[in-house]
Amino acid sequence: MSDFPSQTRVVIIGGGAVGASCAYHIARAGWDCVLLEKNELTAGSTWHAAGNCPSFSSSWAIMNMQRYSLALYRRLADEVDYPMNYHVTGSIRLAHGPERMLEFERARGMAAAQGMSLEMLQVSDLKDRYPFLETHDLAGALYDADDGDIDPAQLTQALAKGARMAGARIERFCPATGVSRQGGEWIVHTEKGDIRCEKVVNAAGYYAQRVGEWFKPYGGRTVPMAVMSHQYFLTDEIPELQAWAAENGKLPLLRDVDSSYYLRQEKNGLNLGPYERNGRAHWITPDDPMPEDFSFQLYPDDLERLEWYIEDAMARVPLLGTAGVSRVINGPIPYAPDGLPLIGPMPGVPDAFEACVFTFGITQAGGAGKVLAEWVTEGATEWDMWAVDPRRYTGYTDPQYCIDKALEVYGHEYAMHFPHHEWPAARDRRRSALHDRLDAAGAQFGAYNGWERANWFAAPGDDTSEDATLTWDTDGPWQPRVEAECAAVRDGCGVLALSGFTRLAVEGPGARDAVDALTVSRLPRPGRVGLAYFADARGRIVTEMSVIPQSDEAIWLITAAAAQWHDRDLLAAGLPEGVTLSDRSEKYDCLLVTGPTARDVLGPLTDGDLSLPWLSFQEAQVCGRPCVLLRVSFAGELGWEVHCAPADAPAIWDALTGAGAVPFGMYALDSLRIEKGYRAWKGDLSTDYSLLEAGLDRFIDWSKPATVPGMAALQAERQAGPAKSFVTLDVAPGPRDAPYMAPLWQGDAMVGEVTSAARGYRTGRSLALGMLRSDLAAPGTAIEVEIFGTRHPATVTGTGPAWDPANERLRA
């Protein structure tokens, strides 16, 4: 009689380092799980991975995840009694210029906030750490003492052993062949039999897209990814290196990020791994199909395309040129369009999750398993993980988009992500009907959930080159234009094209009660607009939506463009039978008309009643076209959002601009909203904070029952008092705005972090929004903001806005 498991709580598809980590963490959470691997464990990308283990990242979420991984790997061998080759050698990241040194300073500040210690090095320090290095053209470096390398196969086996010890079942040589759904449960089909389960995880690595296709009948989509060829090579033994290592230990891992490669000691030789600009994607054309099974296989060597990088590395470390090549590894690595993995709920599919498309799967595997297990067993994660949430992508990620972005990200793997730089590949996936008019007006575009929006409007002669945006500085060609756009909104009337808003409709008997049961906020009455906040069980911010009730049986909701699939799934999971959810995002465009003369500009063009108060809603005509007018403005001035059919937007735009409305862009809007203390989703509003910490208590209906998600936790926090408080900070001006998660200091104590910042052109001040230790949140408190390694004096102005604190201009 077969002992093949026919039922479990969770099935994990894929037995690489990530899948094994998922099994390890889910089993340790007390849940039964079965991991299915089509071949032997590690047969996909894991077996040929280089195994580098950095903690460094420019992403707060990824740094959290990698930090956790490295701590886990230090203890794992002893915990499960499975020896591993894990070398914590430290690493040196080289900087060729000042901009890179600023990036390192930013990462050092983030690491300090997470309890890690990264060290800035001067050029004079480098030879002591790495004697074989040529340093004449360098600006400095960053040292990470926790970096190193691990044997990927041993790591996977250790995680698998730990999973088995905790009760997980691992089935090798057992390909999953499909899924079906029955009675609210999943049935995973395999060649050995079916397994019924509550939840299923796609951890299939570079086969994740194929596995994802099985879920399309149940609401799924094509997994956004492409597969890149990554090569590294190992040299023969180098006697000089062998002699030095015998006396001093293993060399630190070296990364020349400006030249785009890593160089690592491998036994008594070297391992060179470039990320070349002329990269190659595989399995993307009919003449190069993905094989059914590529287990333990490699692509043919293709060292010619690495020639420049090899020569550059030999000039940097001449020792490399003294040895021959002993082995070349050229294997598949999956890439999502932004180079970050997919970890979390599978978009549109109930009780299905993804932990796949890892570009750096070894250093991220430990943290990924933790995060995925939290999603599966608790429904929420300890840290905000939007950076890797699969729902961050929506329907615009066609195959060519994924290929173009993978090639771009791969070739710029170590690139700096400057605040005003827009990556050029795979653009124009979503153009509004206004695009040509915006372009003619000088718009410089950015992509928002695939939608092209104007960031700022250039004047003739402005430098609009990509090179001009490669700076951390606040000032650039955009600065005088953004200042003028803000002045137009402050003194007259501006118009902003806001294409891509997410618009959801909840309809049917009991629709109002259904939405009301999901939010801690009080819903407005018909004819009014209100903000509603949705919390997790711990009272932390999940999302924010504008609510526009039509009746008790029809509730309209508007939310951020990027939140489209996230908020759709949040509502869909909580609605009772008989209440429907529809996505109407494509049916409308939006123009924000705002400023003290907005009524004078809009009035002659509409039959609507512009005397209705702030936060009112009405259906009216503008330029003879049917529209919805919301009296709201994220800019914090008198204004209306004009929601219209896309085909009608050009005529309305022409009339508004013809009547004197000045076009403005997203950079200006960001400055204006920060002056008003308005929070942005997944910056200021993230699941790293509770609603009370974020200063949103006025939006909480404290009479709601504990059955509403988050209410019980918020009641308890209200009694104890929040640990942090949302504040606006007046920061001593400098050349750069504070980046996301810049540390806040008082003396030697780190007391909070910045969540967003900008120059405020109406107030004439440099401002930041942030989370500060609650006992320091009183107006007038002096603190410091660390901005790219330099501390700037700052003063707490309070929890309210720096501009128009009484909202008199909004209500005019």
Phi, psi and omega in degrees: 000132183290142174259018179299130185291130180259349182208142175200176179277322185224134171248130177251126180257108179126126187244042170272193181300321182290313179301318179296322178294322176299314179298317179303311185284323178293317180295321179290342174279358176094013181257139172291139176208155176234130175257131179250128176233129185291334180233226174270154174307141179080007189291344182272237181285339187297318190295329182258007180294148180290330176086019177291147187228068177282154167263341183301137169198154172271358179256128178300316182293316180294320178298318175304314184294315181290324176302315178296317180305310186295324177293321178296315184295331179294329184254348192296317184302315179290323184297319184251003180056056178220106185295142180225146171276095179236112183253111176267093187261347193077164179217154177239122174256123184273145175241131178267347183202177185294327181297320178294322178296325176294320176300317179297320178298320178297315179297322179298320178295317178297317181297319179299322178293337177261009176085013179255164182236105170260148188237128174280135181243142170273163180302324182293344179277342197287320183297328178294327181273330186213088190292345185267010189266137169270126191240002193300331186249019184263158177258342183152197183198170175239133180248130178241107184292339184271353184287163178169209180213155183222152176284114186298322181293317179296319177301313181297317180294324178294317177296320179296320178296317177298323178296314179298319179300329180270002174109001180285154177249132179240120181251105177273161181051045183221079182295133167286142184241354180163177177223155170217169185232136184208125176059035179076011178235160176266146169240116178264122183268136176224170178290344180260353181141177181263149175235123176270136182209164177280319186223152182226144184237126174270101177241041192271013173061230182285355171265008185299326181293320177296315178297322180299330180297333180297337186265358181300320178297347184249019177109004185281182180219172175289127181297127183283105183194163169216163182248124181255153174268120177242126182248142164217160179225154180252139179266168169294171177297146181241108186305319181297319177294319180300319180292318180294316182294326179299330182265328190244349186091181186291141177300149170298151174291133183250132173235119172262087191288332178286333174266347170078056171202163169244153179224123187228142172290129178236105189055241180252021174236197181234154178238117179249126180230100178274156166245094191277148179294327180266055182289172183228129172267147181243161173061042184240355181231158180302331180275000177223065184286153175292128180289157178298326181214119179244025185303131176055031179245162179229164171278162174298150178300147180212057187290342183301323183284354177261004192304313182299318184291322178296315180296320180295318180294323179292328176289326180285317179232086185304336179303329181300325184283356182271355185237152176277169178275125180265328182202142176245132176249121179228096188233167181281135173229126180283146179229127164281166186299337177252006178081359179259153184288174174252112181225115177141198183298138176287124185303129173079358187239124181288141172058029176234144188222161178234141171216075193210178177061052180266123174276326177237062190291336183285309181289338181262351188300314183300310179294325179297318178297320177298311183296314181297319179297323177295317177302314186289314190267337183240343180082004180200161183249156179297316180253153173293124186240030180302330182302335181241003183295127181302337183282359177290342175256143176237208194286001183275354187274069178291167185305318181293325175302313182296321179293312182298318180289322179298317178297320180292312183293318179300314181288345179237039186303323182258017185293153173277141182254088185285149188293336181250011182265134175247124180290135191277340186290147170056046179269177175063033176286329177226111177248134177281169177294346181268000192303314183296324178292318177297317180299316180295332180276000177099015184299136169253117196266154168229155182263129180232104188053039179086344181279136176275115175242153178284123173278318177200166182246117181278150173261159177306133180095346178292147177280107180253021180287157176297323181301327182294341183266358184273065183208150174274351186289150176291320183280146176186188180304332181287336193301309179295330179288318179296319178300317179293322178297318178295321179296323178297320178289323180292320191255339184222248180213130174246159176228131182235127176277116184246063180291145171099003174309144173276127180235117182240146178235126175253120189222154178123169179302126179085015183299317181297315180297324181294315178292320181301327181284350182258343185244146176280354183267162175273130180282142178287166177277163177305141183093352180239160178244140177214156174271134176237137180247140181245131186243159170270184185297339180267007179080014182269158188285122175262312176196169178233132177227144168277130185249130181230088181291130171270324179192182177292345181250007180210111179241122176264142179227137177239134182215178186299150177303315184292341184273008191307303183280330177299308184285327174302312182291325177301313180291315185301323182289339186251000184272139179283167178298140180096347176253127186255155177235129177229147180257116183246025186300324184281350187273350185226153165242169183220136172238126174266119179249114192209148181136166185298338178257016183300324180294323180291324181285313186281328188308308182294347185262354187226153171265006180288161180269101183276007174268353177299148189285169173310141181069028175260165184222139176205153170264134185206181174247141172233124185055033179077004180255140179292134183218166168246128179252122173250127179273079178216158177205117178290350177275347177080027176233169170311131181181168179224142164270125179257108180261123187218169173294141180307322182294337181270347185298318181300318180295321180291319177301314181300319181292319181293312181291327176294333179271003174112358177291133184263125178297137172224165189240188186290329177296317177296317180299322180295317176299314183295318183288328178291323175299331178270358181071020179283132183276145176254141183294136179065015165241279175285330182254095180221166180284006169286348185228148173277165178298325180289319176299323182280003178072031184254021184298333180291345178264004182262129174270098187291351178276355183289151183286164181292349178287341177288129183307126176093344186296316182297317180295320180292323176299317180294319180293326178298322179291316185279333185092134182291148181285328180238161177225141175287133180221158166258136183241135172265112189255137175303128187294148176210185184287344186227146172283155177293129178282166177306133179067024171296134184290146171254136185235148162228108188064231180266005183258130173279122192239006179166194182207154176278138175253336170194159183203154177192163170282130179265110186278336175284322182271343183069028183229156172271122190238153172218146168256143182197177177247124187233148176309132193300327182288353180251006190276002181290142178305140180096348180296133179265129176222188175229146176249125178274114182243105180052046173090351180247132179273130180246132177300144179215154179234135175288122177268349179128191180263354181262185185283152175280339182243130176050060186299335180269002179060030181292324182288323176300321187269003188302000000 
